[in-house]
Amino acid sequence: ARLAEGVREEANNLQLQLTSVQQVLKTHSTNLTQVKEERNQAIAESARLVEQVGQARGLLEERTVALERAERDLSDARAAVDHMKGVIAGMRAEIASAKGANTALC
């Protein structure tokens, strides 16, 4: 009878320990599920950020090409302005020369 009582007590103790371990295991399982969900959210956020960086890089490349084109156009326009300044200076010289010849005739 005493042996049976000791076995029952040991069985009760083991049952309590098992219940405690099961509760800890359930808590860890819940925590693991939460960590997995957070990890998945972080992965999704990373994917969105990678996509945004890709889009920003594409826009930057487009704007760089547009800027280079605008710089070439500006350089061409400056060259045209310089050419026209030369043409105007030549015309002014011709006008001055013609005025001088006209004055000499009068």
Wavefront OBJ file of the C-alpha trace (Angstrom):
o trace
v 0.000 0.000 0.000
v 2.846 2.332 0.841
v 4.559 1.526 -2.400
v 1.342 2.190 -4.288
v 0.984 5.530 -2.474
v 4.564 6.475 -3.410
v 3.949 5.478 -7.010
v 0.733 7.571 -7.054
v 2.582 10.586 -5.636
v 5.352 10.151 -8.177
v 2.762 9.797 -10.937
v 1.016 12.984 -9.729
v 4.335 14.831 -9.604
v 5.205 13.626 -13.087
v 1.747 14.667 -14.302
v 2.268 18.154 -12.840
v 5.692 18.375 -14.456
v 4.233 17.206 -17.768
v 1.488 19.822 -17.552
v 4.084 22.494 -16.777
v 6.266 21.386 -19.685
v 3.238 21.362 -21.999
v 2.374 24.942 -20.955
v 5.958 26.076 -21.573
v 5.935 24.273 -24.911
v 2.637 25.946 -25.857
v 4.075 29.368 -24.917
v 7.225 28.708 -26.951
v 5.122 27.523 -29.879
v 3.046 30.727 -29.724
v 6.219 32.823 -29.535
v 7.730 30.936 -32.456
v 4.604 31.531 -34.536
v 4.754 35.242 -33.725
v 8.451 35.424 -34.629
v 7.760 33.650 -37.929
v 4.981 36.128 -38.724
v 7.253 39.064 -37.897
v 10.004 37.552 -40.051
v 7.588 37.132 -42.951
v 6.465 40.746 -42.555
v 10.090 41.886 -42.541
v 10.776 39.854 -45.691
v 7.746 41.395 -47.392
v 8.844 44.899 -46.326
v 12.352 44.186 -47.645
v 10.879 43.096 -50.967
v 8.866 46.329 -51.157
v 11.958 48.367 -50.354
v 13.985 46.539 -52.997
v 11.233 47.301 -55.521
v 11.190 50.974 -54.510
v 14.969 51.186 -54.803
v 14.743 49.638 -58.268
v 12.130 52.168 -59.311
v 14.182 55.037 -57.872
v 17.266 53.777 -59.684
v 15.314 53.650 -62.955
v 14.064 57.209 -62.457
v 17.575 58.368 -61.612
v 18.929 56.810 -64.793
v 16.175 58.422 -66.879
v 16.801 61.827 -65.310
v 20.544 61.459 -65.746
v 20.047 60.805 -69.468
v 17.669 63.788 -69.692
v 20.189 65.986 -67.865
v 22.999 64.928 -70.193
v 20.754 65.686 -73.188
v 19.866 69.098 -71.726
v 23.557 69.840 -71.143
v 24.330 68.992 -74.800
v 21.411 71.146 -75.957
v 22.633 74.029 -73.789
v 26.146 73.667 -75.173
v 24.753 73.683 -78.732
v 22.655 76.755 -77.926
v 25.697 78.565 -76.509
v 27.673 77.723 -79.628
v 24.799 79.090 -81.761
v 24.699 82.287 -79.674
v 28.469 82.718 -80.044
v 28.149 82.182 -83.806
v 25.368 84.763 -84.034
v 27.463 87.240 -82.020
v 30.208 86.800 -84.627
v 27.718 87.296 -87.459
v 26.334 90.454 -85.806
v 29.851 91.798 -85.216
v 30.627 91.197 -88.892
v 27.426 92.964 -89.953
v 28.241 95.914 -87.689
v 31.689 96.134 -89.240
v 30.145 96.097 -92.720
v 27.645 98.795 -91.682
v 30.430 100.914 -90.220
v 32.478 100.431 -93.368
v 29.490 101.352 -95.542
v 28.827 104.463 -93.413
v 32.483 105.426 -93.817
v 32.316 104.947 -97.598
v 29.014 106.836 -97.768
v 30.482 109.715 -95.755
v 33.478 109.833 -98.034
v 31.210 110.073 -101.080
v 29.255 112.982 -99.622
l 1 2 3 4 5 6 7 8 9 10 11 12 13 14 15 16 17 18 19 20 21 22 23 24 25 26 27 28 29 30 31 32 33 34 35 36 37 38 39 40 41 42 43 44 45 46 47 48 49 50 51 52 53 54 55 56 57 58 59 60 61 62 63 64 65 66 67 68 69 70 71 72 73 74 75 76 77 78 79 80 81 82 83 84 85 86 87 88 89 90 91 92 93 94 95 96 97 98 99 100 101 102 103 104 105 106
